Amino acid sequence: MKDILINGRAIGIGHAPYVIAELSANHNGRLQRALDSISEAKARGADAIKLQTYTADTMTIDCDSEDFMIRGGLWDGYKLYDLYKEAETPFEWHKAMFDHARDVGITCFSAPFDETAVDLLEDLNAPAYKIASFEATDLPLIKYVASTKKPIIMSTGMANLEEIEEMVQAARDGGCEEMIVLHCISSYPAPIDQSNLLTIPDLKKRLGVHVGLSDHTITNTASVVATALGAVLIEKHFILDRSDKGPDSPFSIEPDELEELVNQTKDAALSLGEAGYERKPSEESNIKFRRSLYFVKNMKAGEKIGIDSVRRVRPGFGLAPKEIDSIIGKKIRCDVTYGTPVSKDIINFKDK
């Protein structure tokens, strides 16, 4: 499976996972905080900062009926329209945010939630797109995004296999040739015991695409394990300070945690290597500490080696321990002293 390129960064097997810091609503309505978050994400090693491009009016309607009320969970009591009004990243901020990301050297792209958002992001030359889990069944939107011919990253939270396959097919039908599907549990925060990370290699096998993880758990453990299972991309919600409360703060990681995520997933990817049984270069200096056969008594030439004449001990400069049965009862060719390594040239194998 060939690598996917976003702003020149290769994403695929054999590379460190592509780490996305999801800003979402963690600007808390302040442009400067959004800009500071972009700078900090870059400083902590993230490959990209991701936005969400919508307004309350492009997301829902301003309606007070019970259908539009949230009952239970993190946002209990909110009317949908009011939640999105509070959490939106204003369209007029986007240029400043994209420009700032380019200035500090981090990739910036977004998840659009309708066609007007795609048009805005195209004007800003977004290098890739994200489809959020809640839009996974919005096939017309997916096809519209795919028509840009940019790489698409698609989350699968709440979607069953049939819906995931329809989402992938819609992207392909729309013209997308580069996609990454993200395993995702759309719970905020997500219980780690429901992560079901073994879905990652299964998705890769079924769909024939690169697979990653959109991680809503509150630690980095799931992301590290996902990397070991073949995830090539990790997305986590990012906030400068969780104590600065906001809609997404309870399940977002702070700067130190983002830096740990980058380093830990990179190490996880490096640790995979490839299947093989050859001795590793780092092991060469320790070969001498394996066990081998040593004489443990002084002996004269012509004496027979008894069971009490040799021992299997460290270091490893003598014959291998497996040779002990072949030397017991054999005569030695020369005098030996206590602590001499057993070698074939000392032993007369022909004459007992």
TORKOL-731473 format. One record per residue (C-alpha): x, y, z negated; residue in three letters; residue number from 1. Coordinates in steps of 0.5 Angstrom, whole numbers. Example, Ala and Ser with C-alpha at 12.3 -4.5 7.8 and 13.67 -1.06 7.14 Angstrom:
! residues 2
<pt x="25" y="-9" z="-16" type="ALA" seq="1"/>
<pt x="27" y="-2" z="-14" type="SER" seq="2"/>
//
This chain:
! residues 352
<pt x="0" y="0" z="0" type="MET" seq="1"/>
<pt x="3" y="7" z="2" type="LYS" seq="2"/>
<pt x="4" y="12" z="-3" type="ASP" seq="3"/>
<pt x="0" y="18" z="-3" type="ILE" seq="4"/>
<pt x="3" y="25" z="-3" type="LEU" seq="5"/>
<pt x="0" y="31" z="-6" type="ILE" seq="6"/>
<pt x="4" y="37" z="-5" type="ASN" seq="7"/>
<pt x="10" y="33" z="-4" type="GLY" seq="8"/>
<pt x="10" y="29" z="-10" type="ARG" seq="9"/>
<pt x="9" y="21" z="-8" type="ALA" seq="10"/>
<pt x="4" y="17" z="-12" type="ILE" seq="11"/>
<pt x="4" y="10" z="-12" type="GLY" seq="12"/>
<pt x="7" y="4" z="-15" type="ILE" seq="13"/>
<pt x="15" y="5" z="-16" type="GLY" seq="14"/>
<pt x="14" y="12" z="-18" type="HIS" seq="15"/>
<pt x="12" y="15" z="-25" type="ALA" seq="16"/>
<pt x="5" y="16" z="-26" type="PRO" seq="17"/>
<pt x="2" y="22" z="-23" type="TYR" seq="18"/>
<pt x="0" y="26" z="-30" type="VAL" seq="19"/>
<pt x="-6" y="31" z="-29" type="ILE" seq="20"/>
<pt x="-8" y="36" z="-35" type="ALA" seq="21"/>
<pt x="-15" y="37" z="-34" type="GLU" seq="22"/>
<pt x="-17" y="44" z="-36" type="LEU" seq="23"/>
<pt x="-24" y="43" z="-36" type="SER" seq="24"/>
<pt x="-28" y="48" z="-41" type="ALA" seq="25"/>
<pt x="-21" y="49" z="-45" type="ASN" seq="26"/>
<pt x="-20" y="56" z="-43" type="HIS" seq="27"/>
<pt x="-26" y="58" z="-48" type="ASN" seq="28"/>
<pt x="-28" y="63" z="-43" type="GLY" seq="29"/>
<pt x="-22" y="67" z="-43" type="ARG" seq="30"/>
<pt x="-18" y="68" z="-37" type="LEU" seq="31"/>
<pt x="-11" y="69" z="-40" type="GLN" seq="32"/>
<pt x="-12" y="63" z="-44" type="ARG" seq="33"/>
<pt x="-13" y="59" z="-38" type="ALA" seq="34"/>
<pt x="-7" y="62" z="-35" type="LEU" seq="35"/>
<pt x="-3" y="60" z="-41" type="ASP" seq="36"/>
<pt x="-5" y="53" z="-41" type="SER" seq="37"/>
<pt x="-3" y="53" z="-34" type="ILE" seq="38"/>
<pt x="4" y="55" z="-36" type="SER" seq="39"/>
<pt x="4" y="50" z="-42" type="GLU" seq="40"/>
<pt x="2" y="44" z="-38" type="ALA" seq="41"/>
<pt x="8" y="46" z="-33" type="LYS" seq="42"/>
<pt x="13" y="46" z="-39" type="ALA" seq="43"/>
<pt x="11" y="40" z="-42" type="ARG" seq="44"/>
<pt x="12" y="36" z="-35" type="GLY" seq="45"/>
<pt x="5" y="35" z="-32" type="ALA" seq="46"/>
<pt x="5" y="34" z="-25" type="ASP" seq="47"/>
<pt x="-2" y="38" z="-24" type="ALA" seq="48"/>
<pt x="-7" y="42" z="-27" type="ILE" seq="49"/>
<pt x="-14" y="41" z="-25" type="LYS" seq="50"/>
<pt x="-20" y="45" z="-26" type="LEU" seq="51"/>
<pt x="-28" y="44" z="-25" type="GLN" seq="52"/>
<pt x="-31" y="49" z="-20" type="THR" seq="53"/>
<pt x="-38" y="50" z="-21" type="TYR" seq="54"/>
<pt x="-43" y="55" z="-24" type="THR" seq="55"/>
<pt x="-49" y="54" z="-28" type="ALA" seq="56"/>
<pt x="-53" y="55" z="-22" type="ASP" seq="57"/>
<pt x="-50" y="50" z="-18" type="THR" seq="58"/>
<pt x="-50" y="45" z="-23" type="MET" seq="59"/>
<pt x="-57" y="45" z="-25" type="THR" seq="60"/>
<pt x="-63" y="49" z="-26" type="ILE" seq="61"/>
<pt x="-65" y="54" z="-32" type="ASP" seq="62"/>
<pt x="-71" y="50" z="-35" type="CYS" seq="63"/>
<pt x="-73" y="49" z="-42" type="ASP" seq="64"/>
<pt x="-77" y="42" z="-41" type="SER" seq="65"/>
<pt x="-75" y="36" z="-45" type="GLU" seq="66"/>
<pt x="-71" y="33" z="-39" type="ASP" seq="67"/>
<pt x="-66" y="39" z="-39" type="PHE" seq="68"/>
<pt x="-64" y="38" z="-46" type="MET" seq="69"/>
<pt x="-59" y="34" z="-49" type="ILE" seq="70"/>
<pt x="-60" y="30" z="-55" type="ARG" seq="71"/>
<pt x="-55" y="26" z="-59" type="GLY" seq="72"/>
<pt x="-47" y="26" z="-58" type="GLY" seq="73"/>
<pt x="-42" y="32" z="-57" type="LEU" seq="74"/>
<pt x="-47" y="37" z="-54" type="TRP" seq="75"/>
<pt x="-53" y="35" z="-58" type="ASP" seq="76"/>
<pt x="-58" y="41" z="-58" type="GLY" seq="77"/>
<pt x="-56" y="44" z="-52" type="TYR" seq="78"/>
<pt x="-60" y="46" z="-46" type="LYS" seq="79"/>
<pt x="-56" y="43" z="-40" type="LEU" seq="80"/>
<pt x="-56" y="50" z="-36" type="TYR" seq="81"/>
<pt x="-53" y="54" z="-43" type="ASP" seq="82"/>
<pt x="-48" y="48" z="-44" type="LEU" seq="83"/>
<pt x="-45" y="49" z="-36" type="TYR" seq="84"/>
<pt x="-46" y="57" z="-37" type="LYS" seq="85"/>
<pt x="-41" y="57" z="-43" type="GLU" seq="86"/>
<pt x="-36" y="52" z="-40" type="ALA" seq="87"/>
<pt x="-36" y="54" z="-33" type="GLU" seq="88"/>
<pt x="-30" y="57" z="-30" type="THR" seq="89"/>
<pt x="-32" y="63" z="-26" type="PRO" seq="90"/>
<pt x="-31" y="63" z="-19" type="PHE" seq="91"/>
<pt x="-27" y="70" z="-19" type="GLU" seq="92"/>
<pt x="-22" y="67" z="-23" type="TRP" seq="93"/>
<pt x="-20" y="61" z="-19" type="HIS" seq="94"/>
<pt x="-15" y="65" z="-14" type="LYS" seq="95"/>
<pt x="-11" y="68" z="-20" type="ALA" seq="96"/>
<pt x="-11" y="61" z="-23" type="MET" seq="97"/>
<pt x="-8" y="58" z="-17" type="PHE" seq="98"/>
<pt x="-3" y="64" z="-16" type="ASP" seq="99"/>
<pt x="-1" y="63" z="-23" type="HIS" seq="100"/>
<pt x="0" y="55" z="-22" type="ALA" seq="101"/>
<pt x="4" y="57" z="-15" type="ARG" seq="102"/>
<pt x="8" y="62" z="-19" type="ASP" seq="103"/>
<pt x="10" y="57" z="-25" type="VAL" seq="104"/>
<pt x="11" y="51" z="-20" type="GLY" seq="105"/>
<pt x="5" y="46" z="-22" type="ILE" seq="106"/>
<pt x="0" y="43" z="-17" type="THR" seq="107"/>
<pt x="-7" y="46" z="-18" type="CYS" seq="108"/>
<pt x="-13" y="43" z="-15" type="PHE" seq="109"/>
<pt x="-20" y="42" z="-18" type="SER" seq="110"/>
<pt x="-27" y="38" z="-18" type="ALA" seq="111"/>
<pt x="-32" y="41" z="-14" type="PRO" seq="112"/>
<pt x="-39" y="40" z="-16" type="PHE" seq="113"/>
<pt x="-43" y="43" z="-10" type="ASP" seq="114"/>
<pt x="-41" y="45" z="-2" type="GLU" seq="115"/>
<pt x="-40" y="52" z="-4" type="THR" seq="116"/>
<pt x="-34" y="50" z="-9" type="ALA" seq="117"/>
<pt x="-31" y="46" z="-4" type="VAL" seq="118"/>
<pt x="-31" y="52" z="1" type="ASP" seq="119"/>
<pt x="-28" y="56" z="-4" type="LEU" seq="120"/>
<pt x="-23" y="51" z="-6" type="LEU" seq="121"/>
<pt x="-21" y="51" z="2" type="GLU" seq="122"/>
<pt x="-20" y="58" z="2" type="ASP" seq="123"/>
<pt x="-15" y="57" z="-4" type="LEU" seq="124"/>
<pt x="-12" y="52" z="0" type="ASN" seq="125"/>
<pt x="-13" y="46" z="-5" type="ALA" seq="126"/>
<pt x="-8" y="41" z="-4" type="PRO" seq="127"/>
<pt x="-13" y="35" z="-6" type="ALA" seq="128"/>
<pt x="-20" y="34" z="-9" type="TYR" seq="129"/>
<pt x="-23" y="31" z="-15" type="LYS" seq="130"/>
<pt x="-30" y="27" z="-15" type="ILE" seq="131"/>
<pt x="-32" y="27" z="-23" type="ALA" seq="132"/>
<pt x="-36" y="21" z="-25" type="SER" seq="133"/>
<pt x="-42" y="24" z="-26" type="PHE" seq="134"/>
<pt x="-42" y="26" z="-18" type="GLU" seq="135"/>
<pt x="-40" y="19" z="-16" type="ALA" seq="136"/>
<pt x="-47" y="18" z="-13" type="THR" seq="137"/>
<pt x="-47" y="24" z="-10" type="ASP" seq="138"/>
<pt x="-45" y="21" z="-3" type="LEU" seq="139"/>
<pt x="-47" y="28" z="1" type="PRO" seq="140"/>
<pt x="-42" y="32" z="-3" type="LEU" seq="141"/>
<pt x="-37" y="26" z="-3" type="ILE" seq="142"/>
<pt x="-37" y="26" z="5" type="LYS" seq="143"/>
<pt x="-37" y="34" z="5" type="TYR" seq="144"/>
<pt x="-30" y="33" z="1" type="VAL" seq="145"/>
<pt x="-28" y="28" z="5" type="ALA" seq="146"/>
<pt x="-29" y="32" z="11" type="SER" seq="147"/>
<pt x="-23" y="37" z="9" type="THR" seq="148"/>
<pt x="-18" y="31" z="10" type="LYS" seq="149"/>
<pt x="-15" y="32" z="4" type="LYS" seq="150"/>
<pt x="-13" y="27" z="-2" type="PRO" seq="151"/>
<pt x="-19" y="25" z="-6" type="ILE" seq="152"/>
<pt x="-19" y="22" z="-13" type="ILE" seq="153"/>
<pt x="-25" y="19" z="-15" type="MET" seq="154"/>
<pt x="-27" y="17" z="-22" type="SER" seq="155"/>
<pt x="-32" y="12" z="-24" type="THR" seq="156"/>
<pt x="-35" y="13" z="-30" type="GLY" seq="157"/>
<pt x="-42" y="10" z="-31" type="MET" seq="158"/>
<pt x="-42" y="7" z="-24" type="ALA" seq="159"/>
<pt x="-43" y="0" z="-23" type="ASN" seq="160"/>
<pt x="-39" y="-4" z="-17" type="LEU" seq="161"/>
<pt x="-44" y="-3" z="-12" type="GLU" seq="162"/>
<pt x="-44" y="5" z="-13" type="GLU" seq="163"/>
<pt x="-36" y="5" z="-13" type="ILE" seq="164"/>
<pt x="-36" y="1" z="-7" type="GLU" seq="165"/>
<pt x="-41" y="6" z="-4" type="GLU" seq="166"/>
<pt x="-37" y="12" z="-6" type="MET" seq="167"/>
<pt x="-31" y="9" z="-3" type="VAL" seq="168"/>
<pt x="-34" y="8" z="3" type="GLN" seq="169"/>
<pt x="-37" y="15" z="3" type="ALA" seq="170"/>
<pt x="-30" y="18" z="3" type="ALA" seq="171"/>
<pt x="-28" y="14" z="8" type="ARG" seq="172"/>
<pt x="-34" y="15" z="13" type="ASP" seq="173"/>
<pt x="-33" y="22" z="12" type="GLY" seq="174"/>
<pt x="-25" y="22" z="14" type="GLY" seq="175"/>
<pt x="-21" y="21" z="8" type="CYS" seq="176"/>
<pt x="-15" y="17" z="9" type="GLU" seq="177"/>
<pt x="-12" y="18" z="2" type="GLU" seq="178"/>
<pt x="-16" y="16" z="-4" type="MET" seq="179"/>
<pt x="-14" y="14" z="-11" type="ILE" seq="180"/>
<pt x="-20" y="11" z="-16" type="VAL" seq="181"/>
<pt x="-20" y="12" z="-23" type="LEU" seq="182"/>
<pt x="-22" y="7" z="-28" type="HIS" seq="183"/>
<pt x="-26" y="12" z="-33" type="CYS" seq="184"/>
<pt x="-31" y="11" z="-39" type="ILE" seq="185"/>
<pt x="-35" y="17" z="-39" type="SER" seq="186"/>
<pt x="-36" y="18" z="-47" type="SER" seq="187"/>
<pt x="-33" y="24" z="-50" type="TYR" seq="188"/>
<pt x="-29" y="21" z="-54" type="PRO" seq="189"/>
<pt x="-29" y="14" z="-51" type="ALA" seq="190"/>
<pt x="-28" y="8" z="-56" type="PRO" seq="191"/>
<pt x="-21" y="5" z="-54" type="ILE" seq="192"/>
<pt x="-25" y="-2" z="-55" type="ASP" seq="193"/>
<pt x="-29" y="0" z="-50" type="GLN" seq="194"/>
<pt x="-23" y="2" z="-45" type="SER" seq="195"/>
<pt x="-23" y="-5" z="-41" type="ASN" seq="196"/>
<pt x="-17" y="-3" z="-38" type="LEU" seq="197"/>
<pt x="-17" y="-10" z="-34" type="LEU" seq="198"/>
<pt x="-21" y="-7" z="-29" type="THR" seq="199"/>
<pt x="-15" y="-3" z="-26" type="ILE" seq="200"/>
<pt x="-12" y="-9" z="-23" type="PRO" seq="201"/>
<pt x="-19" y="-12" z="-21" type="ASP" seq="202"/>
<pt x="-21" y="-5" z="-18" type="LEU" seq="203"/>
<pt x="-14" y="-5" z="-14" type="LYS" seq="204"/>
<pt x="-15" y="-12" z="-11" type="LYS" seq="205"/>
<pt x="-23" y="-11" z="-9" type="ARG" seq="206"/>
<pt x="-22" y="-4" z="-6" type="LEU" seq="207"/>
<pt x="-15" y="-4" z="-3" type="GLY" seq="208"/>
<pt x="-13" y="3" z="-6" type="VAL" seq="209"/>
<pt x="-9" y="6" z="-11" type="HIS" seq="210"/>
<pt x="-12" y="6" z="-18" type="VAL" seq="211"/>
<pt x="-11" y="10" z="-24" type="GLY" seq="212"/>
<pt x="-14" y="12" z="-31" type="LEU" seq="213"/>
<pt x="-19" y="18" z="-33" type="SER" seq="214"/>
<pt x="-17" y="17" z="-40" type="ASP" seq="215"/>
<pt x="-22" y="20" z="-45" type="HIS" seq="216"/>
<pt x="-20" y="17" z="-52" type="THR" seq="217"/>
<pt x="-16" y="21" z="-57" type="ILE" seq="218"/>
<pt x="-9" y="18" z="-57" type="THR" seq="219"/>
<pt x="-4" y="16" z="-51" type="ASN" seq="220"/>
<pt x="-5" y="8" z="-52" type="THR" seq="221"/>
<pt x="-10" y="7" z="-47" type="ALA" seq="222"/>
<pt x="-6" y="11" z="-42" type="SER" seq="223"/>
<pt x="1" y="7" z="-43" type="VAL" seq="224"/>
<pt x="-3" y="1" z="-43" type="VAL" seq="225"/>
<pt x="-6" y="3" z="-36" type="ALA" seq="226"/>
<pt x="1" y="4" z="-33" type="THR" seq="227"/>
<pt x="3" y="-3" z="-35" type="ALA" seq="228"/>
<pt x="-3" y="-5" z="-31" type="LEU" seq="229"/>
<pt x="-1" y="-1" z="-25" type="GLY" seq="230"/>
<pt x="-5" y="5" z="-26" type="ALA" seq="231"/>
<pt x="-1" y="10" z="-21" type="VAL" seq="232"/>
<pt x="-5" y="17" z="-24" type="LEU" seq="233"/>
<pt x="-7" y="19" z="-31" type="ILE" seq="234"/>
<pt x="-12" y="24" z="-33" type="GLU" seq="235"/>
<pt x="-13" y="27" z="-40" type="LYS" seq="236"/>
<pt x="-16" y="33" z="-42" type="HIS" seq="237"/>
<pt x="-11" y="39" z="-44" type="PHE" seq="238"/>
<pt x="-12" y="44" z="-49" type="ILE" seq="239"/>
<pt x="-7" y="49" z="-53" type="LEU" seq="240"/>
<pt x="-10" y="48" z="-60" type="ASP" seq="241"/>
<pt x="-16" y="44" z="-62" type="ARG" seq="242"/>
<pt x="-17" y="48" z="-67" type="SER" seq="243"/>
<pt x="-20" y="53" z="-62" type="ASP" seq="244"/>
<pt x="-26" y="50" z="-62" type="LYS" seq="245"/>
<pt x="-30" y="49" z="-55" type="GLY" seq="246"/>
<pt x="-34" y="44" z="-51" type="PRO" seq="247"/>
<pt x="-28" y="39" z="-50" type="ASP" seq="248"/>
<pt x="-24" y="40" z="-55" type="SER" seq="249"/>
<pt x="-25" y="34" z="-59" type="PRO" seq="250"/>
<pt x="-23" y="29" z="-54" type="PHE" seq="251"/>
<pt x="-17" y="34" z="-51" type="SER" seq="252"/>
<pt x="-10" y="33" z="-52" type="ILE" seq="253"/>
<pt x="-5" y="39" z="-55" type="GLU" seq="254"/>
<pt x="2" y="41" z="-52" type="PRO" seq="255"/>
<pt x="6" y="36" z="-56" type="ASP" seq="256"/>
<pt x="1" y="30" z="-54" type="GLU" seq="257"/>
<pt x="2" y="32" z="-47" type="LEU" seq="258"/>
<pt x="9" y="32" z="-47" type="GLU" seq="259"/>
<pt x="9" y="25" z="-50" type="GLU" seq="260"/>
<pt x="4" y="22" z="-45" type="LEU" seq="261"/>
<pt x="9" y="24" z="-39" type="VAL" seq="262"/>
<pt x="15" y="21" z="-43" type="ASN" seq="263"/>
<pt x="11" y="15" z="-45" type="GLN" seq="264"/>
<pt x="8" y="13" z="-39" type="THR" seq="265"/>
<pt x="14" y="15" z="-35" type="LYS" seq="266"/>
<pt x="18" y="10" z="-39" type="ASP" seq="267"/>
<pt x="12" y="5" z="-39" type="ALA" seq="268"/>
<pt x="13" y="5" z="-31" type="ALA" seq="269"/>
<pt x="20" y="4" z="-31" type="LEU" seq="270"/>
<pt x="20" y="-2" z="-36" type="SER" seq="271"/>
<pt x="16" y="-6" z="-31" type="LEU" seq="272"/>
<pt x="22" y="-7" z="-26" type="GLY" seq="273"/>
<pt x="21" y="-13" z="-22" type="GLU" seq="274"/>
<pt x="20" y="-21" z="-24" type="ALA" seq="275"/>
<pt x="27" y="-24" z="-24" type="GLY" seq="276"/>
<pt x="32" y="-28" z="-28" type="TYR" seq="277"/>
<pt x="39" y="-25" z="-26" type="GLU" seq="278"/>
<pt x="43" y="-23" z="-32" type="ARG" seq="279"/>
<pt x="42" y="-15" z="-33" type="LYS" seq="280"/>
<pt x="48" y="-10" z="-32" type="PRO" seq="281"/>
<pt x="46" y="-8" z="-40" type="SER" seq="282"/>
<pt x="47" y="-15" z="-42" type="GLU" seq="283"/>
<pt x="54" y="-17" z="-39" type="GLU" seq="284"/>
<pt x="58" y="-14" z="-45" type="SER" seq="285"/>
<pt x="54" y="-19" z="-50" type="ASN" seq="286"/>
<pt x="55" y="-25" z="-46" type="ILE" seq="287"/>
<pt x="61" y="-27" z="-51" type="LYS" seq="288"/>
<pt x="57" y="-27" z="-57" type="PHE" seq="289"/>
<pt x="53" y="-33" z="-55" type="ARG" seq="290"/>
<pt x="55" y="-40" z="-58" type="ARG" seq="291"/>
<pt x="60" y="-44" z="-55" type="SER" seq="292"/>
<pt x="64" y="-50" z="-58" type="LEU" seq="293"/>
<pt x="70" y="-49" z="-62" type="TYR" seq="294"/>
<pt x="75" y="-53" z="-66" type="PHE" seq="295"/>
<pt x="74" y="-53" z="-73" type="VAL" seq="296"/>
<pt x="81" y="-57" z="-75" type="LYS" seq="297"/>
<pt x="88" y="-57" z="-73" type="ASN" seq="298"/>
<pt x="89" y="-63" z="-69" type="MET" seq="299"/>
<pt x="95" y="-66" z="-65" type="LYS" seq="300"/>
<pt x="96" y="-68" z="-58" type="ALA" seq="301"/>
<pt x="93" y="-75" z="-57" type="GLY" seq="302"/>
<pt x="88" y="-75" z="-63" type="GLU" seq="303"/>
<pt x="80" y="-76" z="-61" type="LYS" seq="304"/>
<pt x="75" y="-71" z="-62" type="ILE" seq="305"/>
<pt x="70" y="-73" z="-68" type="GLY" seq="306"/>
<pt x="64" y="-70" z="-69" type="ILE" seq="307"/>
<pt x="67" y="-66" z="-75" type="ASP" seq="308"/>
<pt x="72" y="-63" z="-70" type="SER" seq="309"/>
<pt x="68" y="-58" z="-67" type="VAL" seq="310"/>
<pt x="62" y="-54" z="-68" type="ARG" seq="311"/>
<pt x="57" y="-50" z="-64" type="ARG" seq="312"/>
<pt x="59" y="-43" z="-66" type="VAL" seq="313"/>
<pt x="59" y="-36" z="-64" type="ARG" seq="314"/>
<pt x="63" y="-33" z="-60" type="PRO" seq="315"/>
<pt x="62" y="-35" z="-53" type="GLY" seq="316"/>
<pt x="69" y="-37" z="-50" type="PHE" seq="317"/>
<pt x="69" y="-44" z="-51" type="GLY" seq="318"/>
<pt x="65" y="-49" z="-47" type="LEU" seq="319"/>
<pt x="57" y="-49" z="-47" type="ALA" seq="320"/>
<pt x="54" y="-52" z="-53" type="PRO" seq="321"/>
<pt x="51" y="-57" z="-48" type="LYS" seq="322"/>
<pt x="57" y="-60" z="-47" type="GLU" seq="323"/>
<pt x="58" y="-63" z="-54" type="ILE" seq="324"/>
<pt x="56" y="-70" z="-53" type="ASP" seq="325"/>
<pt x="61" y="-71" z="-47" type="SER" seq="326"/>
<pt x="67" y="-69" z="-51" type="ILE" seq="327"/>
<pt x="66" y="-73" z="-57" type="ILE" seq="328"/>
<pt x="71" y="-79" z="-57" type="GLY" seq="329"/>
<pt x="75" y="-76" z="-52" type="LYS" seq="330"/>
<pt x="83" y="-75" z="-53" type="LYS" seq="331"/>
<pt x="86" y="-68" z="-53" type="ILE" seq="332"/>
<pt x="92" y="-66" z="-49" type="ARG" seq="333"/>
<pt x="96" y="-62" z="-53" type="CYS" seq="334"/>
<pt x="96" y="-59" z="-60" type="ASP" seq="335"/>
<pt x="90" y="-55" z="-62" type="VAL" seq="336"/>
<pt x="89" y="-50" z="-69" type="THR" seq="337"/>
<pt x="83" y="-48" z="-72" type="TYR" seq="338"/>
<pt x="79" y="-43" z="-68" type="GLY" seq="339"/>
<pt x="81" y="-45" z="-62" type="THR" seq="340"/>
<pt x="76" y="-45" z="-56" type="PRO" seq="341"/>
<pt x="74" y="-52" z="-53" type="VAL" seq="342"/>
<pt x="76" y="-52" z="-46" type="SER" seq="343"/>
<pt x="76" y="-57" z="-40" type="LYS" seq="344"/>
<pt x="84" y="-57" z="-39" type="ASP" seq="345"/>
<pt x="85" y="-59" z="-47" type="ILE" seq="346"/>
<pt x="81" y="-65" z="-46" type="ILE" seq="347"/>
<pt x="83" y="-72" z="-43" type="ASN" seq="348"/>
<pt x="76" y="-74" z="-40" type="PHE" seq="349"/>
<pt x="79" y="-80" z="-37" type="LYS" seq="350"/>
<pt x="83" y="-84" z="-43" type="ASP" seq="351"/>
<pt x="79" y="-85" z="-49" type="LYS" seq="352"/>
//
